Structure formats: structure tokens, C-alpha cells
Amino acid sequence: MLEQLVELDHELFLYLNGLGSEIWDGFWLFYTDKKHWIPFYALLAFFMYKRLSSKMFILTLIVIVFMITFTDQVTNLFKHGVERLRPCHNPNLADHMRLVKSWCGGQFGYFSGHASNSMAVAIFTGLTLRDRYKYLIFILIFWAALMGYSRIYIGVHFPLDVLSGFTFGALSGFGFYRLDKYLQKRFVYNKED
């Protein structure tokens, strides 16, 4: 059963990765690079700042930093615990796939940190801002989905790596959103004492 799942994952990877063309390579390389999204993150932070008081905004930023650190470190634990080779390091696939970027990344890839982090940000931010921006969560989930696809496109993650990252990221985003709500209530409650 597990072998069949891995084989399907390999086939789906080769199909999705093979859809790429040189015309789109630059776009997906740009899209997958985290530093290009700094203005986007700043815009989301600005939306949160407008919604929250200064102290609550700082508290929320601290929670977000912990959330990203958490998702990143758990991703690394899985990568080194599971030790599943990235597609670009898999000798059975190397001759059949497109590696778009010049560097493949670490040896192991289960599960995708990009997918995990982007989905955590999407869920956390979408839930936090849903009272002001009703449809933002759907836009952010779509953004995260494209981030996951970019990892397959450039050849560094299998679809199962991305799907597992999305699942973990969504659960983490929701959990940290609940933690943020709890801390904000406690902070307001303690302030009134």
C-alpha cells in the first residue's frame, strides 16, 4: 500500500513537473522565493495593525513569529526523521524531471516547509482578518496553494510533501490563531484587574 502511494506520488510529480516550460520558469522561481513576498507580508501586517491596538498587534506579531518558528522546526524534524529524498536527489527520477533552480536544497524533503509556512500564514491571517476582509482567507489559501505548486514545478518537492505541508500548516495556523485569541483575552482581562 505504501509503495503504491509512493509510486503514485512519483508519477504525479513527474506529470506536474513536466508541465513546465522555460517561458514560465522565471515566474515560478520568483514566486517560490520567500524574500520576494516581504512586501506582501508587510501589507498583511499593516491590515492587522489597522484592526488591532498597538499592544495587541505586537502580541499577535510575537505569536506569528512563534508559529513560523514552530512550523519550520517541525518540518526540519520530519525531514531528518523520515529521510525521504527530494525528487532532485532521487537517482531514479533525476533523468526524467526538470530541475529549474541551480541548487536543489537539502537532501531530504518530507514535508515542504514552504507549503507548511505559507498555509499557516494563510489560515492564521485569514481568520484574524475575516471580520474586515471576508474573502481574504480564500485569496490567501490560493496564494499558499500556488506556493506549494511552485515547489513541485521547480523540482524540489513531491506532491505528497506539499500536501502534508499544507495539512500541517493549516492545523498550525488554526492552533496559533486560537492561541492568539486566548492570549488577547487574557491580556485584556488582566489589564482590567
N, C-alpha and C positions, 0 to 999 in steps of 0.2 A: 504493500500500500504506500509506504513512504517513498520507495523507489519510483513508483508510478507518479507520485506527486512531484518529485524532483525532476523526473523526465518531462512531465508536462510544463513545469516551470522553465526548464531549459528551452523547450520548443517555443513557448510563448515569448521568452526573452529574445530568441533568435528572430522570431517574426516581428516583434515590436522594434527591436534594434535595427532590423533590416529595412524598416520603413523609411529610415533616414536618408538624407541626400546632402551633398556638400552645400547646396543652397541654404539649407536650414541649420547646418552645423554651428555657424556663428551665433545664431539666435539662441539655440539650446545651451551652448557654452556660456553665453551671457546670463541666461535665465538661471542656470544651476549654481552660479557663483554667488555666495551669500553676501559678499560685500556690495554687490550691485543693488541689493534690497535695503540698504541703510536708509535712503530717503523714504521708502515705503514704511519701514518700521518707525521712523520719526513721525510720519503722518499719523500712524495708528496711535502712537504715544500722545500726539497732540490732541487727537479725538478723546482719548482717555482723560487727559489733563482738563479739557473743557467740561467733561462730565463729572469729575471728582474734585473735591477740595485739594489743596496743595499737600496736606499731610496724608490724605487717603491715596493720592496719586503716588507719593513716594512709597507708601506701603505696598501699593499694587506693583510698582516697578521692582521692589525687592522680591515680591512673590514671583514675578516673571523671571527674574534672574535665577532664583532657586529652581523654577520649573525647567528652564533651558539647561541649567547645570544637571538637574536630575535626569532629564531625557537623554542628554548627551552621555552621561556617565553610565547609565543603564545600557544604552546602546553599545558602548565600549565593552561592558561586561559580557553582553551577549556575543559580540563579535569574537572575543577571545575565549569565551566559554564554548560556543558552538563550533567555531573554527570552520565555517563554510567559506570556501574560496570565492572571491569575486569572479564574475564572468571573465574579466580580462586576465585573471591569474589561473583560470581553469584551462589546462592544456588540451582538453577535449573540445573546447569552444574557440580557442584563440584564432584558429584559421578560418572560422565561419562567421565571425562577428565583426562589427565596426567599433573600433575604439577611437572616439572622436578627440578626446583630450590627450595631451602628450604624456601625462602621468596618470597611472591607474588608481593610485591610492593604496591604502594598506592592503595586506594580503587577504584579510577576511572581510566579509560584507554583510553578514546577517546580524541585525537588520539595519535598514537605512537610517542613518542619523538625520539626513536632510528631510526625509519623509516624516520621521518622528517629530523633529523640532518644528517644521512648518505646520504640521497638523495640530500640534499642541498650541502654537500661537494662534492658528485659525479658530480653534474651538474656544480657547480662553478669551481672546479678543472679541470674537463674535458674540459670545454670551455676555460679556461685560458691557458691550455697547448695544445690545439688542433693543433696549428701550428707546434709544435715539435713532439707531440705524437698523431698521427691521430686517433688511435683506443683506446686510453686510456679511453675516455668517456664511451665506451661500457663495458670495464672491470670494471669501477667504478660503473656503473649502475647495473651490475650483482652483484658486491660486496654488493651494497645497497639492492638489491632485496633479497639476502641471509640473510642480517641483518634483514630485515622485516620478512622473514620466520622464522628466529630463535626465534622471539618474539611469534609467533603462536606455534611453536614447544614446547617451554618451558612452555607454558600455560598462558602467561600474557597479550596477546592481541588477539582480534578478527581480521579476515581478513579485515574488513571494517576500523578498527582502523589503520591498516598498510597501506591500500590503500589511506586513507585520509592523512596519514602522508607523503606518497610518493608524493602525489599531492601537498600538501603544501610545502614540502621540495624542489621539483623541481621548483615550482614558486619562492620560496625564493632564491634558488641557482641562478636562472636566473636573478632575480631582483638585487641581490647583485653583480653578475658578471657585469651587466650593470652599477651599481653604481661605482664599482671599475674602470671600463674603463673610465667613466666620470671623476672621481677624478684624475686618472693618466693623462688624457689630460689637465685638469685644472692645475694640478701641473706643468706639462711641460710648459704649456702656460704662467703661472705666473712666472716661472723661467726665461723665455726669456724676460719678460717685464723689 
